Amino acid sequence: ASELVDAFFGIITDRLVTGEDVKLTDFAVFLVKSKLSRPGRNPKTGATVQIAPRRIVTFQQGPKLKARLNE
């Protein structure tokens, strides 16, 4: 079972790294989004810093999962 779970998440990770979205029907969608460079602030020192552009993964719950959570 452990090998199956590791393989499952490995496949999802590989798809996200290549920029593909992953849809698990009726459960959720994992989307890859790009964030642009933007100014930020170091909360400790107050110094302004430039935050580098990066890619992030977002999670959107599917309709059936949402319905079950809100029963």
PDB file of N, H, CA, C and O in Angstrom:
ATOM      1  N   ALA A   1       0.831  -1.196   0.000  1.00  0.00           N
ATOM      2  CA  ALA A   1       0.000   0.000   0.000  1.00  0.00           C
ATOM      3  C   ALA A   1       0.875   1.259   0.000  1.00  0.00           C
ATOM      4  O   ALA A   1       0.559   2.246  -0.664  1.00  0.00           O
ATOM      5  N   SER A   2       1.972   1.208   0.750  1.00  0.00           N
ATOM      6  H   SER A   2       2.229   0.406   1.289  1.00  0.00           H
ATOM      7  CA  SER A   2       2.882   2.348   0.835  1.00  0.00           C
ATOM      8  C   SER A   2       3.490   2.664  -0.527  1.00  0.00           C
ATOM      9  O   SER A   2       3.611   3.832  -0.898  1.00  0.00           O
ATOM     10  N   GLU A   3       3.872   1.634  -1.269  1.00  0.00           N
ATOM     11  H   GLU A   3       3.775   0.686  -0.968  1.00  0.00           H
ATOM     12  CA  GLU A   3       4.459   1.834  -2.599  1.00  0.00           C
ATOM     13  C   GLU A   3       3.438   2.436  -3.556  1.00  0.00           C
ATOM     14  O   GLU A   3       3.782   3.279  -4.384  1.00  0.00           O
ATOM     15  N   LEU A   4       2.193   2.010  -3.445  1.00  0.00           N
ATOM     16  H   LEU A   4       1.914   1.325  -2.772  1.00  0.00           H
ATOM     17  CA  LEU A   4       1.129   2.535  -4.294  1.00  0.00           C
ATOM     18  C   LEU A   4       0.907   4.021  -4.025  1.00  0.00           C
ATOM     19  O   LEU A   4       0.796   4.816  -4.958  1.00  0.00           O
ATOM     20  N   VAL A   5       0.843   4.390  -2.753  1.00  0.00           N
ATOM     21  H   VAL A   5       0.933   3.745  -1.995  1.00  0.00           H
ATOM     22  CA  VAL A   5       0.648   5.799  -2.385  1.00  0.00           C
ATOM     23  C   VAL A   5       1.831   6.639  -2.851  1.00  0.00           C
ATOM     24  O   VAL A   5       1.639   7.734  -3.380  1.00  0.00           O
ATOM     25  N   ASP A   6       3.048   6.145  -2.662  1.00  0.00           N
ATOM     26  H   ASP A   6       3.204   5.256  -2.232  1.00  0.00           H
ATOM     27  CA  ASP A   6       4.240   6.877  -3.108  1.00  0.00           C
ATOM     28  C   ASP A   6       4.234   7.059  -4.627  1.00  0.00           C
ATOM     29  O   ASP A   6       4.560   8.136  -5.124  1.00  0.00           O
ATOM     30  N   ALA A   7       3.865   6.011  -5.363  1.00  0.00           N
ATOM     31  H   ALA A   7       3.599   5.136  -4.959  1.00  0.00           H
ATOM     32  CA  ALA A   7       3.805   6.101  -6.820  1.00  0.00           C
ATOM     33  C   ALA A   7       2.733   7.091  -7.256  1.00  0.00           C
ATOM     34  O   ALA A   7       2.949   7.869  -8.185  1.00  0.00           O
ATOM     35  N   PHE A   8       1.575   7.068  -6.594  1.00  0.00           N
ATOM     36  H   PHE A   8       1.399   6.436  -5.839  1.00  0.00           H
ATOM     37  CA  PHE A   8       0.467   7.972  -6.911  1.00  0.00           C
ATOM     38  C   PHE A   8       0.903   9.436  -6.754  1.00  0.00           C
ATOM     39  O   PHE A   8       0.699  10.251  -7.654  1.00  0.00           O
ATOM     40  N   PHE A   9       1.500   9.756  -5.611  1.00  0.00           N
ATOM     41  H   PHE A   9       1.666   9.094  -4.880  1.00  0.00           H
ATOM     42  CA  PHE A   9       1.932  11.134  -5.392  1.00  0.00           C
ATOM     43  C   PHE A   9       3.131  11.499  -6.262  1.00  0.00           C
ATOM     44  O   PHE A   9       3.309  12.667  -6.608  1.00  0.00           O
ATOM     45  N   GLY A  10       3.945  10.529  -6.615  1.00  0.00           N
ATOM     46  H   GLY A  10       3.801   9.580  -6.334  1.00  0.00           H
ATOM     47  CA  GLY A  10       5.054  10.783  -7.537  1.00  0.00           C
ATOM     48  C   GLY A  10       4.556  11.196  -8.904  1.00  0.00           C
ATOM     49  O   GLY A  10       5.104  12.111  -9.518  1.00  0.00           O
ATOM     50  N   ILE A  11       3.514  10.522  -9.388  1.00  0.00           N
ATOM     51  H   ILE A  11       3.069   9.778  -8.889  1.00  0.00           H
ATOM     52  CA  ILE A  11       2.932  10.859 -10.692  1.00  0.00           C
ATOM     53  C   ILE A  11       2.317  12.257 -10.646  1.00  0.00           C
ATOM     54  O   ILE A  11       2.508  13.050 -11.568  1.00  0.00           O
ATOM     55  N   ILE A  12       1.589  12.557  -9.589  1.00  0.00           N
ATOM     56  H   ILE A  12       1.434  11.913  -8.840  1.00  0.00           H
ATOM     57  CA  ILE A  12       0.995  13.894  -9.452  1.00  0.00           C
ATOM     58  C   ILE A  12       2.086  14.954  -9.430  1.00  0.00           C
ATOM     59  O   ILE A  12       1.974  15.972 -10.112  1.00  0.00           O
ATOM     60  N   THR A  13       3.129  14.726  -8.660  1.00  0.00           N
ATOM     61  H   THR A  13       3.220  13.898  -8.107  1.00  0.00           H
ATOM     62  CA  THR A  13       4.235  15.686  -8.571  1.00  0.00           C
ATOM     63  C   THR A  13       4.900  15.887  -9.926  1.00  0.00           C
ATOM     64  O   THR A  13       5.182  17.020 -10.314  1.00  0.00           O
ATOM     65  N   ASP A  14       5.154  14.801 -10.648  1.00  0.00           N
ATOM     66  H   ASP A  14       4.925  13.880 -10.333  1.00  0.00           H
ATOM     67  CA  ASP A  14       5.782  14.897 -11.970  1.00  0.00           C
ATOM     68  C   ASP A  14       4.938  15.740 -12.916  1.00  0.00           C
ATOM     69  O   ASP A  14       5.477  16.562 -13.659  1.00  0.00           O
ATOM     70  N   ARG A  15       3.629  15.548 -12.898  1.00  0.00           N
ATOM     71  H   ARG A  15       3.191  14.881 -12.295  1.00  0.00           H
ATOM     72  CA  ARG A  15       2.736  16.327 -13.771  1.00  0.00           C
ATOM     73  C   ARG A  15       2.765  17.804 -13.400  1.00  0.00           C
ATOM     74  O   ARG A  15       2.816  18.661 -14.282  1.00  0.00           O
ATOM     75  N   LEU A  16       2.732  18.111 -12.105  1.00  0.00           N
ATOM     76  H   LEU A  16       2.690  17.415 -11.389  1.00  0.00           H
ATOM     77  CA  LEU A  16       2.737  19.507 -11.669  1.00  0.00           C
ATOM     78  C   LEU A  16       4.066  20.185 -12.013  1.00  0.00           C
ATOM     79  O   LEU A  16       4.079  21.356 -12.393  1.00  0.00           O
ATOM     80  N   VAL A  17       5.172  19.468 -11.886  1.00  0.00           N
ATOM     81  H   VAL A  17       5.161  18.517 -11.577  1.00  0.00           H
ATOM     82  CA  VAL A  17       6.482  20.033 -12.207  1.00  0.00           C
ATOM     83  C   VAL A  17       6.565  20.423 -13.686  1.00  0.00           C
ATOM     84  O   VAL A  17       7.204  21.416 -14.034  1.00  0.00           O
ATOM     85  N   THR A  18       5.920  19.641 -14.550  1.00  0.00           N
ATOM     86  H   THR A  18       5.401  18.835 -14.267  1.00  0.00           H
ATOM     87  CA  THR A  18       5.940  19.960 -15.978  1.00  0.00           C
ATOM     88  C   THR A  18       4.918  21.032 -16.350  1.00  0.00           C
ATOM     89  O   THR A  18       4.835  21.427 -17.513  1.00  0.00           O
ATOM     90  N   GLY A  19       4.144  21.505 -15.380  1.00  0.00           N
ATOM     91  H   GLY A  19       4.212  21.185 -14.436  1.00  0.00           H
ATOM     92  CA  GLY A  19       3.200  22.582 -15.627  1.00  0.00           C
ATOM     93  C   GLY A  19       1.790  22.124 -15.942  1.00  0.00           C
ATOM     94  O   GLY A  19       0.923  22.948 -16.232  1.00  0.00           O
ATOM     95  N   GLU A  20       1.545  20.823 -15.892  1.00  0.00           N
ATOM     96  H   GLU A  20       2.249  20.153 -15.657  1.00  0.00           H
ATOM     97  CA  GLU A  20       0.203  20.304 -16.168  1.00  0.00           C
ATOM     98  C   GLU A  20      -0.672  20.423 -14.923  1.00  0.00           C
ATOM     99  O   GLU A  20      -0.186  20.292 -13.799  1.00  0.00           O
ATOM    100  N   ASP A  21      -1.962  20.669 -15.129  1.00  0.00           N
ATOM    101  H   ASP A  21      -2.357  20.775 -16.041  1.00  0.00           H
ATOM    102  CA  ASP A  21      -2.920  20.639 -14.033  1.00  0.00           C
ATOM    103  C   ASP A  21      -3.329  19.186 -13.803  1.00  0.00           C
ATOM    104  O   ASP A  21      -3.335  18.382 -14.736  1.00  0.00           O
ATOM    105  N   VAL A  22      -3.668  18.857 -12.573  1.00  0.00           N
ATOM    106  H   VAL A  22      -3.664  19.510 -11.815  1.00  0.00           H
ATOM    107  CA  VAL A  22      -4.069  17.490 -12.232  1.00  0.00           C
ATOM    108  C   VAL A  22      -5.499  17.514 -11.716  1.00  0.00           C
ATOM    109  O   VAL A  22      -5.815  18.213 -10.754  1.00  0.00           O
ATOM    110  N   LYS A  23      -6.364  16.735 -12.374  1.00  0.00           N
ATOM    111  H   LYS A  23      -6.108  16.167 -13.156  1.00  0.00           H
ATOM    112  CA  LYS A  23      -7.765  16.669 -11.960  1.00  0.00           C
ATOM    113  C   LYS A  23      -8.059  15.272 -11.424  1.00  0.00           C
ATOM    114  O   LYS A  23      -7.850  14.272 -12.110  1.00  0.00           O
ATOM    115  N   LEU A  24      -8.540  15.222 -10.201  1.00  0.00           N
ATOM    116  H   LEU A  24      -8.709  16.034  -9.644  1.00  0.00           H
ATOM    117  CA  LEU A  24      -9.000  13.975  -9.598  1.00  0.00           C
ATOM    118  C   LEU A  24     -10.526  14.087  -9.572  1.00  0.00           C
ATOM    119  O   LEU A  24     -11.093  14.738  -8.695  1.00  0.00           O
ATOM    120  N   THR A  25     -11.168  13.459 -10.522  1.00  0.00           N
ATOM    121  H   THR A  25     -10.707  12.930 -11.235  1.00  0.00           H
ATOM    122  CA  THR A  25     -12.607  13.610 -10.732  1.00  0.00           C
ATOM    123  C   THR A  25     -13.387  13.460  -9.435  1.00  0.00           C
ATOM    124  O   THR A  25     -13.175  12.521  -8.668  1.00  0.00           O
ATOM    125  N   ASP A  26     -14.292  14.405  -9.206  1.00  0.00           N
ATOM    126  H   ASP A  26     -14.464  15.168  -9.828  1.00  0.00           H
ATOM    127  CA  ASP A  26     -15.182  14.475  -8.044  1.00  0.00           C
ATOM    128  C   ASP A  26     -14.466  14.781  -6.733  1.00  0.00           C
ATOM    129  O   ASP A  26     -15.117  14.907  -5.695  1.00  0.00           O
ATOM    130  N   PHE A  27     -13.139  14.904  -6.759  1.00  0.00           N
ATOM    131  H   PHE A  27     -12.610  14.802  -7.602  1.00  0.00           H
ATOM    132  CA  PHE A  27     -12.413  15.197  -5.523  1.00  0.00           C
ATOM    133  C   PHE A  27     -11.811  16.596  -5.552  1.00  0.00           C
ATOM    134  O   PHE A  27     -12.154  17.436  -4.721  1.00  0.00           O
ATOM    135  N   ALA A  28     -10.918  16.851  -6.503  1.00  0.00           N
ATOM    136  H   ALA A  28     -10.639  16.168  -7.178  1.00  0.00           H
ATOM    137  CA  ALA A  28     -10.244  18.144  -6.522  1.00  0.00           C
ATOM    138  C   ALA A  28      -9.466  18.347  -7.813  1.00  0.00           C
ATOM    139  O   ALA A  28      -9.293  17.427  -8.613  1.00  0.00           O
ATOM    140  N   VAL A  29      -9.004  19.577  -7.991  1.00  0.00           N
ATOM    141  H   VAL A  29      -9.144  20.324  -7.341  1.00  0.00           H
ATOM    142  CA  VAL A  29      -8.115  19.929  -9.088  1.00  0.00           C
ATOM    143  C   VAL A  29      -6.919  20.657  -8.483  1.00  0.00           C
ATOM    144  O   VAL A  29      -7.078  21.568  -7.671  1.00  0.00           O
ATOM    145  N   PHE A  30      -5.719  20.243  -8.891  1.00  0.00           N
ATOM    146  H   PHE A  30      -5.590  19.503  -9.551  1.00  0.00           H
ATOM    147  CA  PHE A  30      -4.496  20.932  -8.501  1.00  0.00           C
ATOM    148  C   PHE A  30      -4.045  21.739  -9.713  1.00  0.00           C
ATOM    149  O   PHE A  30      -3.801  21.176 -10.780  1.00  0.00           O
ATOM    150  N   LEU A  31      -3.935  23.051  -9.552  1.00  0.00           N
ATOM    151  H   LEU A  31      -4.134  23.508  -8.685  1.00  0.00           H
ATOM    152  CA  LEU A  31      -3.578  23.947 -10.648  1.00  0.00           C
ATOM    153  C   LEU A  31      -2.212  24.563 -10.406  1.00  0.00           C
ATOM    154  O   LEU A  31      -1.880  24.938  -9.281  1.00  0.00           O
ATOM    155  N   VAL A  32      -1.416  24.667 -11.473  1.00  0.00           N
ATOM    156  H   VAL A  32      -1.685  24.362 -12.387  1.00  0.00           H
ATOM    157  CA  VAL A  32      -0.120  25.335 -11.395  1.00  0.00           C
ATOM    158  C   VAL A  32      -0.327  26.768 -11.860  1.00  0.00           C
ATOM    159  O   VAL A  32      -0.839  27.002 -12.955  1.00  0.00           O
ATOM    160  N   LYS A  33       0.069  27.726 -11.032  1.00  0.00           N
ATOM    161  H   LYS A  33       0.485  27.536 -10.143  1.00  0.00           H
ATOM    162  CA  LYS A  33      -0.058  29.142 -11.372  1.00  0.00           C
ATOM    163  C   LYS A  33       1.293  29.812 -11.241  1.00  0.00           C
ATOM    164  O   LYS A  33       2.129  29.402 -10.435  1.00  0.00           O
ATOM    165  N   SER A  34       1.501  30.849 -12.041  1.00  0.00           N
ATOM    166  H   SER A  34       0.822  31.182 -12.696  1.00  0.00           H
ATOM    167  CA  SER A  34       2.743  31.620 -11.978  1.00  0.00           C
ATOM    168  C   SER A  34       2.483  32.935 -11.268  1.00  0.00           C
ATOM    169  O   SER A  34       1.509  33.630 -11.558  1.00  0.00           O
ATOM    170  N   LYS A  35       3.357  33.267 -10.339  1.00  0.00           N
ATOM    171  H   LYS A  35       4.148  32.703 -10.103  1.00  0.00           H
ATOM    172  CA  LYS A  35       3.269  34.556  -9.650  1.00  0.00           C
ATOM    173  C   LYS A  35       4.400  35.437 -10.158  1.00  0.00           C
ATOM    174  O   LYS A  35       5.537  34.987 -10.298  1.00  0.00           O
ATOM    175  N   LEU A  36       4.082  36.681 -10.429  1.00  0.00           N
ATOM    176  H   LEU A  36       3.158  37.047 -10.315  1.00  0.00           H
ATOM    177  CA  LEU A  36       5.073  37.622 -10.923  1.00  0.00           C
ATOM    178  C   LEU A  36       5.954  38.121  -9.788  1.00  0.00           C
ATOM    179  O   LEU A  36       5.618  37.983  -8.612  1.00  0.00           O
ATOM    180  N   SER A  37       7.078  38.698 -10.161  1.00  0.00           N
ATOM    181  H   SER A  37       7.351  38.810 -11.117  1.00  0.00           H
ATOM    182  CA  SER A  37       7.959  39.334  -9.187  1.00  0.00           C
ATOM    183  C   SER A  37       7.216  40.510  -8.568  1.00  0.00           C
ATOM    184  O   SER A  37       6.465  41.204  -9.254  1.00  0.00           O
ATOM    185  N   ARG A  38       7.425  40.736  -7.269  1.00  0.00           N
ATOM    186  H   ARG A  38       8.035  40.172  -6.712  1.00  0.00           H
ATOM    187  CA  ARG A  38       6.718  41.829  -6.600  1.00  0.00           C
ATOM    188  C   ARG A  38       7.544  42.329  -5.421  1.00  0.00           C
ATOM    189  O   ARG A  38       8.397  41.609  -4.903  1.00  0.00           O
ATOM    190  N   PRO A  39       7.288  43.561  -5.001  1.00  0.00           N
ATOM    191  CA  PRO A  39       8.006  44.073  -3.834  1.00  0.00           C
ATOM    192  C   PRO A  39       7.429  43.479  -2.550  1.00  0.00           C
ATOM    193  O   PRO A  39       6.227  43.230  -2.454  1.00  0.00           O
ATOM    194  N   GLY A  40       8.278  43.262  -1.591  1.00  0.00           N
ATOM    195  H   GLY A  40       9.254  43.464  -1.669  1.00  0.00           H
ATOM    196  CA  GLY A  40       7.854  42.748  -0.290  1.00  0.00           C
ATOM    197  C   GLY A  40       8.606  43.474   0.810  1.00  0.00           C
ATOM    198  O   GLY A  40       9.403  44.374   0.543  1.00  0.00           O
ATOM    199  N   ARG A  41       8.347  43.077   2.048  1.00  0.00           N
ATOM    200  H   ARG A  41       7.699  42.346   2.265  1.00  0.00           H
ATOM    201  CA  ARG A  41       8.997  43.729   3.173  1.00  0.00           C
ATOM    202  C   ARG A  41       9.433  42.668   4.175  1.00  0.00           C
ATOM    203  O   ARG A  41       8.666  41.769   4.519  1.00  0.00           O
ATOM    204  N   ASN A  42      10.675  42.786   4.639  1.00  0.00           N
ATOM    205  H   ASN A  42      11.298  43.517   4.360  1.00  0.00           H
ATOM    206  CA  ASN A  42      11.168  41.912   5.684  1.00  0.00           C
ATOM    207  C   ASN A  42      10.532  42.374   6.986  1.00  0.00           C
ATOM    208  O   ASN A  42      10.804  43.492   7.423  1.00  0.00           O
ATOM    209  N   PRO A  43       9.691  41.554   7.629  1.00  0.00           N
ATOM    210  CA  PRO A  43       8.990  42.002   8.834  1.00  0.00           C
ATOM    211  C   PRO A  43       9.918  42.242  10.022  1.00  0.00           C
ATOM    212  O   PRO A  43       9.585  42.998  10.935  1.00  0.00           O
ATOM    213  N   LYS A  44      11.069  41.602  10.004  1.00  0.00           N
ATOM    214  H   LYS A  44      11.340  40.989   9.262  1.00  0.00           H
ATOM    215  CA  LYS A  44      12.005  41.755  11.115  1.00  0.00           C
ATOM    216  C   LYS A  44      12.757  43.089  11.052  1.00  0.00           C
ATOM    217  O   LYS A  44      12.929  43.769  12.064  1.00  0.00           O
ATOM    218  N   THR A  45      13.201  43.448   9.839  1.00  0.00           N
ATOM    219  H   THR A  45      13.062  42.895   9.017  1.00  0.00           H
ATOM    220  CA  THR A  45      14.010  44.662   9.693  1.00  0.00           C
ATOM    221  C   THR A  45      13.249  45.823   9.067  1.00  0.00           C
ATOM    222  O   THR A  45      13.660  46.976   9.195  1.00  0.00           O
ATOM    223  N   GLY A  46      12.133  45.522   8.387  1.00  0.00           N
ATOM    224  H   GLY A  46      11.800  44.585   8.283  1.00  0.00           H
ATOM    225  CA  GLY A  46      11.382  46.561   7.699  1.00  0.00           C
ATOM    226  C   GLY A  46      11.953  46.905   6.337  1.00  0.00           C
ATOM    227  O   GLY A  46      11.419  47.765   5.638  1.00  0.00           O
ATOM    228  N   ALA A  47      13.048  46.233   5.948  1.00  0.00           N
ATOM    229  H   ALA A  47      13.483  45.534   6.516  1.00  0.00           H
ATOM    230  CA  ALA A  47      13.695  46.516   4.665  1.00  0.00           C
ATOM    231  C   ALA A  47      12.829  46.011   3.510  1.00  0.00           C
ATOM    232  O   ALA A  47      12.201  44.956   3.597  1.00  0.00           O
ATOM    233  N   THR A  48      12.812  46.788   2.430  1.00  0.00           N
ATOM    234  H   THR A  48      13.322  47.645   2.359  1.00  0.00           H
ATOM    235  CA  THR A  48      12.086  46.388   1.231  1.00  0.00           C
ATOM    236  C   THR A  48      12.946  45.406   0.446  1.00  0.00           C
ATOM    237  O   THR A  48      14.141  45.627   0.251  1.00  0.00           O
ATOM    238  N   VAL A  49      12.326  44.323   0.000  1.00  0.00           N
ATOM    239  H   VAL A  49      11.355  44.143   0.159  1.00  0.00           H
ATOM    240  CA  VAL A  49      13.022  43.314  -0.802  1.00  0.00           C
ATOM    241  C   VAL A  49      12.171  42.980  -2.015  1.00  0.00           C
ATOM    242  O   VAL A  49      10.958  43.189  -2.015  1.00  0.00           O
ATOM    243  N   GLN A  50      12.820  42.461  -3.046  1.00  0.00           N
ATOM    244  H   GLN A  50      13.805  42.291  -3.046  1.00  0.00           H
ATOM    245  CA  GLN A  50      12.098  42.043  -4.241  1.00  0.00           C
ATOM    246  C   GLN A  50      11.859  40.533  -4.138  1.00  0.00           C
ATOM    247  O   GLN A  50      12.804  39.759  -3.985  1.00  0.00           O
ATOM    248  N   ILE A  51      10.607  40.128  -4.221  1.00  0.00           N
ATOM    249  H   ILE A  51       9.840  40.757  -4.346  1.00  0.00           H
ATOM    250  CA  ILE A  51      10.255  38.710  -4.170  1.00  0.00           C
ATOM    251  C   ILE A  51      10.327  38.175  -5.596  1.00  0.00           C
ATOM    252  O   ILE A  51       9.707  38.725  -6.506  1.00  0.00           O
ATOM    253  N   ALA A  52      11.084  37.105  -5.781  1.00  0.00           N
ATOM    254  H   ALA A  52      11.587  36.659  -5.042  1.00  0.00           H
ATOM    255  CA  ALA A  52      11.317  36.536  -7.111  1.00  0.00           C
ATOM    256  C   ALA A  52      10.035  35.908  -7.671  1.00  0.00           C
ATOM    257  O   ALA A  52       9.166  35.471  -6.917  1.00  0.00           O
ATOM    258  N   PRO A  53       9.933  35.871  -9.003  1.00  0.00           N
ATOM    259  CA  PRO A  53       8.777  35.185  -9.600  1.00  0.00           C
ATOM    260  C   PRO A  53       8.862  33.693  -9.274  1.00  0.00           C
ATOM    261  O   PRO A  53       9.951  33.137  -9.127  1.00  0.00           O
ATOM    262  N   ARG A  54       7.694  33.057  -9.165  1.00  0.00           N
ATOM    263  H   ARG A  54       6.810  33.509  -9.284  1.00  0.00           H
ATOM    264  CA  ARG A  54       7.698  31.635  -8.823  1.00  0.00           C
ATOM    265  C   ARG A  54       6.407  30.983  -9.289  1.00  0.00           C
ATOM    266  O   ARG A  54       5.439  31.657  -9.644  1.00  0.00           O
ATOM    267  N   ARG A  55       6.415  29.660  -9.279  1.00  0.00           N
ATOM    268  H   ARG A  55       7.201  29.113  -8.991  1.00  0.00           H
ATOM    269  CA  ARG A  55       5.210  28.898  -9.599  1.00  0.00           C
ATOM    270  C   ARG A  55       4.683  28.305  -8.304  1.00  0.00           C
ATOM    271  O   ARG A  55       5.448  27.888  -7.435  1.00  0.00           O
ATOM    272  N   ILE A  56       3.353  28.276  -8.191  1.00  0.00           N
ATOM    273  H   ILE A  56       2.731  28.615  -8.897  1.00  0.00           H
ATOM    274  CA  ILE A  56       2.719  27.711  -7.002  1.00  0.00           C
ATOM    275  C   ILE A  56       1.644  26.720  -7.434  1.00  0.00           C
ATOM    276  O   ILE A  56       1.201  26.732  -8.583  1.00  0.00           O
ATOM    277  N   VAL A  57       1.233  25.869  -6.512  1.00  0.00           N
ATOM    278  H   VAL A  57       1.592  25.859  -5.579  1.00  0.00           H
ATOM    279  CA  VAL A  57       0.148  24.922  -6.761  1.00  0.00           C
ATOM    280  C   VAL A  57      -1.042  25.343  -5.910  1.00  0.00           C
ATOM    281  O   VAL A  57      -0.909  25.577  -4.709  1.00  0.00           O
ATOM    282  N   THR A  58      -2.204  25.435  -6.544  1.00  0.00           N
ATOM    283  H   THR A  58      -2.312  25.245  -7.520  1.00  0.00           H
ATOM    284  CA  THR A  58      -3.422  25.744  -5.806  1.00  0.00           C
ATOM    285  C   THR A  58      -4.327  24.517  -5.826  1.00  0.00           C
ATOM    286  O   THR A  58      -4.231  23.674  -6.718  1.00  0.00           O
ATOM    287  N   PHE A  59      -5.193  24.432  -4.846  1.00  0.00           N
ATOM    288  H   PHE A  59      -5.271  25.117  -4.122  1.00  0.00           H
ATOM    289  CA  PHE A  59      -6.110  23.306  -4.681  1.00  0.00           C
ATOM    290  C   PHE A  59      -7.524  23.832  -4.772  1.00  0.00           C
ATOM    291  O   PHE A  59      -7.889  24.768  -4.061  1.00  0.00           O
ATOM    292  N   GLN A  60      -8.325  23.237  -5.644  1.00  0.00           N
ATOM    293  H   GLN A  60      -8.028  22.476  -6.221  1.00  0.00           H
ATOM    294  CA  GLN A  60      -9.737  23.592  -5.730  1.00  0.00           C
ATOM    295  C   GLN A  60     -10.545  22.325  -5.485  1.00  0.00           C
ATOM    296  O   GLN A  60     -10.413  21.341  -6.213  1.00  0.00           O
ATOM    297  N   GLN A  61     -11.368  22.359  -4.467  1.00  0.00           N
ATOM    298  H   GLN A  61     -11.475  23.158  -3.876  1.00  0.00           H
ATOM    299  CA  GLN A  61     -12.159  21.169  -4.156  1.00  0.00           C
ATOM    300  C   GLN A  61     -13.225  20.934  -5.215  1.00  0.00           C
ATOM    301  O   GLN A  61     -13.753  21.873  -5.810  1.00  0.00           O
ATOM    302  N   GLY A  62     -13.527  19.672  -5.435  1.00  0.00           N
ATOM    303  H   GLY A  62     -13.097  18.908  -4.952  1.00  0.00           H
ATOM    304  CA  GLY A  62     -14.560  19.296  -6.386  1.00  0.00           C
ATOM    305  C   GLY A  62     -15.939  19.436  -5.770  1.00  0.00           C
ATOM    306  O   GLY A  62     -16.068  19.558  -4.552  1.00  0.00           O
ATOM    307  N   PRO A  63     -16.972  19.420  -6.604  1.00  0.00           N
ATOM    308  CA  PRO A  63     -18.335  19.625  -6.093  1.00  0.00           C
ATOM    309  C   PRO A  63     -18.798  18.544  -5.111  1.00  0.00           C
ATOM    310  O   PRO A  63     -19.493  18.847  -4.141  1.00  0.00           O
ATOM    311  N   LYS A  64     -18.422  17.298  -5.356  1.00  0.00           N
ATOM    312  H   LYS A  64     -17.858  17.052  -6.144  1.00  0.00           H
ATOM    313  CA  LYS A  64     -18.860  16.225  -4.446  1.00  0.00           C
ATOM    314  C   LYS A  64     -18.156  16.327  -3.105  1.00  0.00           C
ATOM    315  O   LYS A  64     -18.775  16.096  -2.066  1.00  0.00           O
ATOM    316  N   LEU A  65     -16.872  16.668  -3.108  1.00  0.00           N
ATOM    317  H   LEU A  65     -16.369  16.855  -3.951  1.00  0.00           H
ATOM    318  CA  LEU A  65     -16.146  16.851  -1.850  1.00  0.00           C
ATOM    319  C   LEU A  65     -16.736  18.023  -1.084  1.00  0.00           C
ATOM    320  O   LEU A  65     -16.937  17.938   0.128  1.00  0.00           O
ATOM    321  N   LYS A  66     -17.013  19.111  -1.782  1.00  0.00           N
ATOM    322  H   LYS A  66     -16.850  19.180  -2.766  1.00  0.00           H
ATOM    323  CA  LYS A  66     -17.595  20.285  -1.141  1.00  0.00           C
ATOM    324  C   LYS A  66     -18.945  19.962  -0.501  1.00  0.00           C
ATOM    325  O   LYS A  66     -19.236  20.389   0.616  1.00  0.00           O
ATOM    326  N   ALA A  67     -19.763  19.200  -1.229  1.00  0.00           N
ATOM    327  H   ALA A  67     -19.527  18.853  -2.137  1.00  0.00           H
ATOM    328  CA  ALA A  67     -21.077  18.824  -0.713  1.00  0.00           C
ATOM    329  C   ALA A  67     -20.949  17.962   0.537  1.00  0.00           C
ATOM    330  O   ALA A  67     -21.685  18.159   1.504  1.00  0.00           O
ATOM    331  N   ARG A  68     -20.022  17.009   0.526  1.00  0.00           N
ATOM    332  H   ARG A  68     -19.424  16.849  -0.260  1.00  0.00           H
ATOM    333  CA  ARG A  68     -19.842  16.145   1.695  1.00  0.00           C
ATOM    334  C   ARG A  68     -19.339  16.914   2.897  1.00  0.00           C
ATOM    335  O   ARG A  68     -19.747  16.642   4.026  1.00  0.00           O
ATOM    336  N   LEU A  69     -18.449  17.882   2.666  1.00  0.00           N
ATOM    337  H   LEU A  69     -18.117  18.103   1.749  1.00  0.00           H
ATOM    338  CA  LEU A  69     -17.909  18.675   3.771  1.00  0.00           C
ATOM    339  C   LEU A  69     -18.961  19.580   4.388  1.00  0.00           C
ATOM    340  O   LEU A  69     -18.882  19.915   5.570  1.00  0.00           O
ATOM    341  N   ASN A  70     -19.939  19.974   3.596  1.00  0.00           N
ATOM    342  H   ASN A  70     -20.003  19.702   2.636  1.00  0.00           H
ATOM    343  CA  ASN A  70     -20.954  20.920   4.075  1.00  0.00           C
ATOM    344  C   ASN A  70     -22.287  20.262   4.382  1.00  0.00           C
ATOM    345  O   ASN A  70     -23.311  20.945   4.423  1.00  0.00           O
ATOM    346  N   GLU A  71     -22.301  18.951   4.599  1.00  0.00           N
ATOM    347  H   GLU A  71     -21.470  18.396   4.566  1.00  0.00           H
ATOM    348  CA  GLU A  71     -23.552  18.268   4.934  1.00  0.00           C
ATOM    349  C   GLU A  71     -24.011  18.647   6.323  1.00  0.00           C
ATOM    350  O   GLU A  71     -25.049  18.171   6.782  1.00  0.00           O
TER     351      GLU A  71
END
